[in-house]
C-alpha cells in the first residue's frame, strides 16, 4: 500500500536483496526495477534500497522480540529508567545490553563442559 512503511526486519531483507543484486554487478537502475517488482514497491523506493546497499552494504536483520516481565526492586528500576533517559535509549535496549554483557561474562567464567 502506498505510504506504508516496512518494519526494520523487512527493510533489512529488502536492502540485503538489493545487496545481492549490486554484488552481482546489476546496475542500480536495473536493481531498482527488479526490487520494485519483487517487493511491490515503487521503482523510486527500489532505488533507495539499491543505493543503501551500494553505500553501506548488507543490513543486519533484527531478532524477533518478546515481552518478558520481571519484578525489580523499586530503586533499581528507577536507576534503569534514569540511565535509559540520560542515554536516550529505550529501557528495553538498556536491559537487553546489560543482560547480554552479564551472560557473556558469566559464560566466560563458567563454560559448559
N, C-alpha and C positions, 0 to 999 in steps of 0.2 A: 504494500500500500504506500502511496506517495506520502512522504513526510514522516514515516515511521522510522525510528532509529533502531538499529540492531543492538543486541546486548553484547557485552565485551567478548564473550566466547564466540559468538557468531562473527563479530568483527575480526577476531584473530583468525578464524577459519578462512574468511574471505581474503585477508591480507596474505595468508600463507598460500592460498590458491594462486593469488597474483604472483607471489614469490616463485612458485613453481614455473609459471609461465615466463617470468622475467629471466630466471636462471636458465631456462631452455632457449633463451635468445629471442623470444617473441617481443616485438616492439610494443611499447606502452600503449599506443593507439589500438593495436590489434588485441592486446591483452584486455583492454577496457571493453571492447566489444564482446569478447569471449566471456568475461566475468558478468557483463550485463545479461547475456543470455542464460548463463548458468544459474545466477542468483536472482534473476528477475528484478534487477535494479536498473537505474538509468546508466547510459554509457558514461555520463559525466561522473557518477559515483564509482563506476568501474575504473575510470581513470584515476580517481583518488586512491582506490585500493592499490592499483598498479604503481602509482607514484610513491606511495608509502612503502611498498615492498622494495622498490628500487632504491629508495633513500635509506631506509632503516633495516631492511631485511625482514626476516620472519618475526611474527608476533607470538608471544607466549600465550598459550591457551589456559585461562584461569581454571582452577579446580572448582567443582560444584561446592556450594556451601550448605550447611545445615544449621538449624537452631540448636544450641547446646546450652542449657540453662544450668548455672551453678550458683550456690549461695556463698557469698564472701562476707568477711567482717566489714561493717559499715565504713570504717576508716580506710581499709584497703580499697574498697570500691570508690571512695571519694578521691583517693590518690590516683587511681587509674583514670577516672574521669578528668581530673585536673591535668594529668600528663597528656592525655589524648587532646584535650582542648589546646594546651600550650603547643603541642607538636602539630596541630592542625590535622589530626588523624581521627578516624573513627575508633570508638572503643574496641570494636571487634578487631581492627587492624593491630592495635597495641597489644591486646591479649593474645592474638594469634602469633605475633612476633615473639612475645615473651615465652609462650609455650614451646614454639619451635626451638628457640635458643636453649631453654631448660632441658627439653627432651634430647637435643643433640649433645649437650654436655653430659647428661645422665647416661646416655648410650655409650659415650666415650669412657666414662668411669665404670660402667657396669656392662661390658659387652656380653652378648649371649654366647653360651658355649655350645 
